[in-house]
Amino acid sequence: MFTIHTRTRLEKMLSIEWLGQTLASLCWIISVFTYGIASTGDWLQLGAASCWMMSNIATIVAIEPSLVE
C-alpha cells in the first residue's frame, strides 16, 4: 500500500505563498489602471502583472487529484 500526497487545489490556494503572490500581482494590475496607461512602459507593466497572475492561476489548474491506494 502506498500514498502519494500532493496539495489539493484548495490547500494551495490557502497557502501563504500563493495568496501573497496572487494579491501582489492583483495590486500591481490595479495600480496600472489607477495611474493610467500613458506609455509603452505602462503596457509592459500591465503585461508583466497579468502574466504573473496567469502563472499563479495555472499552478492551481495544473494540480491533479491525489493518488491514494
C-alpha positions in Angstrom: 0.0 0.0 0.0 1.3 3.5 -0.8 0.2 7.0 -0.6 1.3 9.9 -2.7 0.0 13.2 -1.2 0.1 16.3 -3.3 -1.6 19.5 -2.3 -5.2 19.9 -3.3 -6.2 23.0 -5.2 -7.8 24.4 -2.1 -4.8 23.8 0.1 -2.6 25.5 -2.5 -4.9 28.5 -2.8 -4.9 28.9 1.0 -1.1 28.8 1.3 0.7 32.0 2.3 3.0 31.9 -0.7 0.2 31.6 -3.3 -2.0 34.1 -1.6 0.9 36.6 -1.3 1.9 36.3 -4.9 -1.7 36.5 -6.2 -2.5 39.5 -4.1 0.7 41.2 -5.2 0.0 40.6 -8.9 -3.6 41.9 -8.4 -2.4 45.0 -6.7 0.1 45.6 -9.5 -2.7 45.3 -12.1 -4.9 47.7 -10.2 -2.1 50.2 -9.8 -1.6 50.3 -13.6 -5.2 51.3 -14.1 -5.1 53.7 -11.1 -2.2 55.6 -12.5 -3.4 55.3 -16.1 -1.8 53.8 -19.2 0.1 56.6 -20.9 3.2 54.9 -22.4 4.7 51.7 -23.6 6.1 51.1 -20.2 2.7 51.1 -18.7 1.6 48.4 -21.2 4.6 46.4 -20.3 3.8 46.7 -16.6 0.3 45.5 -17.2 1.6 42.6 -19.3 4.0 41.5 -16.7 1.5 41.7 -13.9 -1.1 39.8 -16.0 1.4 37.1 -16.8 2.3 36.8 -13.1 -1.5 36.4 -12.3 -2.0 33.8 -15.1 1.0 31.9 -13.8 -0.5 31.8 -10.3 -3.8 30.6 -11.7 -2.1 28.0 -13.8 -0.4 26.5 -10.8 -3.9 25.8 -9.4 -5.3 24.4 -12.6 -2.3 22.1 -13.1 -2.8 20.3 -9.7 -4.1 16.8 -10.3 -6.2 14.9 -7.7 -4.1 12.9 -5.1 -3.5 9.3 -5.7 -4.4 7.2 -2.7 -4.3 3.4 -2.9 
